[in-house]
Amino acid sequence: MSAAGNSGACEAMLEEDPDQNYENVLAEIQSFELPIEATLRSVYDDQPNAHKKFMEKLDACIRNHDKEIEKMCNFHHQGFVDAITELLKVRTDAEKLKVQVTDTNQRFQDAGKEVIVQTEDIIRCRIQQRNITTVVEKLQLCLPVLEMYSKLKEQMSAKRYYSALKTMEQLENVFFPRVSQYRFCQLMIENLPKLREDIKEISMSDLKDFLESIRKHSDKIGETAMKQAQQQKTFSVVLQKQNNIRFGKNVYINDRIPEERNEVELKCGFEEEDENEEEVLTVQDLVDFSPVYRCLHIHSVLGDEETFENYYRKQRKKQARLVLQPQSNMHETVDGYRRYFTQIVGFFVVEDHILHVTQGLVTRAYTDELWNMALSKIIAVLRAHSSYCTDPDVVLELKNLIVIFADTLQGYGFPVNRLFDLLFEIRDQYNETLLKKWAGVFRDIFEEDNYSPIPIVNEEEYKVVISKFPFQDPDLEKQSFPKKFPMSQSVPHIYIQVKEFIYASLKFSESLHRSSTEIDDMLRKSTNLLLTRTLSSCLLNLIRKPHIGLTELVQIIINTTHLEQACKYLEDFITNITNISQETVHTTRLYGLSTFKDARHAAEGEIYTKLNQKIDEFVQLADYDWTMSEPDGRASGYLMDLINFLRSIFQVFTHLPGKVAQTACMSACQHLSTSLMQMLLDSELKQISMGAVQQFNLDVIQCELFASSEPVPGFQGDTLQLAFIDLRQLLDLFMVWDWSTYLADYGQPASKYLRVNPNTALTLLEKMKDTSKKNNIFAQFRKNDRDKQKLIETVVKQLRSLVNGMSQHT
């Protein structure tokens, strides 16, 4: 029951019967069962005199208890006295017993001292034995840890870092947990991270040394790889050639290399292959890849493989950029290109090896990305540097290096189609360098040529020329020795050089993995460029050279005619090389016909020009006395020399095609006629006498006689004489002095002087009029002179009116 409940109960009892209730309160207090706080509070909190009454009751209760205690003591007092008496009796015996016990104890103490000493010795020995056992157990637990740690130190000293890392793993996972409570173990545990960092730094240092080493030796690696690829390709080609020879076939028909030489080359090729087979080296033989493997394993164990991969790839990309950076003078020598290619091949051979022998260090996607980046740079570099190459031999070597470079990397799985596309660009440049080289060859041939038919005195010389140039002429064959070929020495030389050009162009087409049709098309296109551009340009420059005379021009025309005829043999030559028939739809034809025809036309035009210039030179030698009274009675010396020159020249023209010789002869006569007419009408010539006109007429008569002598066969009738018709009619008019007929018939189709221009007649007549005024001949002829002068003045007036009328009409 709670205190509140007790208090309520006490209060209720006090209100009913105070005395009885106080008794009950005292009983509760004596019971020691309930808390007395609530009971006492009920006493003090009740009526005003309750405290006093309660104290009275409490005193009465205490007195009652004291009486009961006294009764109890009186009842037990005798027993207590008896007990004390007994104790007093025992006291004496107890003292005796105490003395005996003390003596006995002393005797035991004295007797047990030696036992105690021995017991303590035994205890000490047992403790020592237990400690020794404990130490042995702990040492046996620690010894493997110490041995493993010592092994770790030895591995570190021996640079066996991967094994050291494995030992560290065993220490941490197996041995250290057994002895982790010892201080030396804590020191070892604290030292392991430092050892790991040392191993990482050492392995990275080894990797850096490795990267530097392969950077320095990448050219050697690439050179070995390219040499092996070239040997393998050479072996395949030699085997194919041997099979072709065995079955009577030739890949290319080469009339310059005898079959015996082919067999010797094949034999030497096989012997060389046998020797090289003994010295085959691989990339593992040239490079120690252990630093890479070791570093990769170390980082794998350390859980830092991704960091190592990123570092390796980053460093290799930097090295790739350095390798791809060419030297500025790389284009000057083939060795510069070779060194560039070998370094790149060495780089990617190493990457390919790393790709196949490691897992994840480099991936195919990474190598492809690196190769594509490198390929773009390589193509840009080659395109830039090859443009500086002017030597076709260097360009050809560059092509061969690119082919070997591409074949080598293709063997390692890298795509190289873009390199072969680049070769087509370089092929165009190669053709350009060939064209420039052959332009010099052609110029040298033209410079050394004597521009005269090739003389031959015996059959051997004849066969030598025929072997060089496909010339066929039954008439020449029937002639007896000595005899002459119509062409000069430059023709067979040019023909041979064109074939050499085709061979040179063919060299570039080899190993490009192209079909015979494509090779045939390339050969024909390059040959067309040689004919239409290079040879044509050299011919035109030759034709325009000042020192080339008419005889040389005639020989040039003859030479171009024979070269033009030889073009079909060049087409057959290309067909034999490529085995592509000329009847194929897409076969390109050679443009030699148009080339030589254009050169021939240019030579013909130059002949006409030089012939006219020569005529002008002779005409400039003319020295007429325009005031002479009587002619010399014979033609002028300069004109006779000119006619003799023309006769000799036109004899040379007999080897030219008929139309060319006829055109040249007609052009020369027309130019001579024009020059003579200009001489009469020269503005600086102020006076001319009848005697001079008669002398001039004698010269024109010689020109007409020359024209009528048919200096060049093939003219019909008096066609050539018509070149001098203008002069003839003009001189006839002045010689006959038939002005009335001229003036009366002027403008009529049947006029006798139809070719005489009034303006021309007026000019010449005025010059004669001035001469007549100044002539002072004998006195008896003065009247006749006056009549003639009047007649001249009358004719002049009529001609002027006629000329003015023509001007107004116009």
C-alpha angles and dihedrals in degrees: 000000000000125000092251090056093051092049091052091050093050092050091051091051093050092052093053101045119355098196096045089044094055088053090054091049091053090048090053091049092052094046093071089207104104131044110266095210095086092041094052091044090055090052095050096039096051125077124348095253096038093102094055093046091048092051090052091051090046092052091049090051092050091052091052091053093048089055091051092049091050091051090050093050092048090051095053101035096096092054090051092052091050092051092052090050091053092049091053090053092051093047094080094050090047092055091051090049091050091054092049092048091049092052092046091049092051091051090050091047092052092046094048098050093089090044090051091052092049091044091052089050090051091048091049092049091048090051091049091048091050091048091049091051090049092048092049091050092049092045090050087052093048100041095075089050091051092045091051091047090049088049088051091054091049091050090050091050091048090048091240091143099160091054089045090056091050089050089051090053091053091048093051098042102035116014108031095057089061095056102025091125093068124089096226088058091054090051090051092048090050091050096052097076089052090050090050091052090048090052091048092049093046092048091048089049089052089048091052090050089049092050091049091048095052089045089057095041099038090101090056091048091048092046091054093047093048091047091052091048090048092048091050091049092045090051091052092048093046091048090050092049091049090052091048092051090045091055095039097255133128126204090209127013105231113176091187097065117062119222090245090061090050091053091049091050091049092050092048089047093056093045089051090050091051091052093047094050089068092056101047109145128191130207089257089059092055101039132045104219094181093104090059094047092044093048091046092050092046093052090044090055090046090051091239098109094126092056091050092049092050092048093048093049093046093051093046091051089053090050090048090056090050092048092048092052106095128210115259093240096043092119093059097076138021089235089065091058092042092053090048093051096044092053092052093046090048091052095052095040088058091047091049090051091049089049094055101039100042129056114231100343088110127005134207090250090054094049091046091051091047091048094049090051091047093045093055090050093046092051092048091048094047092045091052099042097039089058088069093055112107098167113085090206090059091047090049091050088049090052091051091049091050091050092050090044091051094044091049095051092040087058088058092052101262118137111243104173091115090058091056089048087053089052089063089057091047088047089062089050090046089054089050092053090046090051091051092048093048090047087063090045091052092047090052091049092051091046092052095044118105092204095229131114115278110258119215126187103182145018095266093058089046092054092047091057092044090051090055099042130028099237120162123183119146092195092056091048091055093052118097124240134302096052140140138239111229093232127068129242093271093069099067090038092053091046091052092047091051088055089047088052090052090051091049091049090048091055090065092050093057118102093012092116091238129144124253089251092057091046090049091051092048092049093049093047093049091046090051089053089051092051101038099038114020104031092035091051092048091050093049092048090048092050092051095049112117095227093057106101134196094271091053091047091052090051091048090055090050090048093051090050091057093042089052090053090050094059092088088058089053090053090051089049092055091045091054090051098049100027089227113138119233089229090068110120097234097040112128116230124224115253094212093116094061092039096056092038091056091047090049092051090050090050090049091051090047089051090054091048096046092044090054090046089052090050089051090052091055093044090053087061091062113119108184123178096221093189098052115133097209132027122246092243094239137066121273118272096234090055094050089050089050092051091048089050091050092049092053093045093049089051087060088050090066089091091055123089110276097248092051093053092045092048091049092049093047091046091051094049092047092048091048091050091049092048092051091048091050089050091058093045097043109139091221090060103087102170136031128177130213089248089057090049090052091049090049089050090056089056093049089049088057090051091052091048089052091050092048091051089072097234088184117035122233104058116128118229116316094338093128093047090059087074087076097039094107092054093043095054092044093050092044089054092054095039095051092032089219097160095144091060092045094050094043096048098037111133094017117123091226094049115139090222098040094139094052112103114214091224091053092047091047093052093050093043093053089054090053091047091056090050092051091054093056098043112105105187129161118322095240088065098050094098092051090048091051091051092048091048091052090049091051091050090049092050091046090054092049092048091049091051088048092050092046090049090052090050093050091047090051 
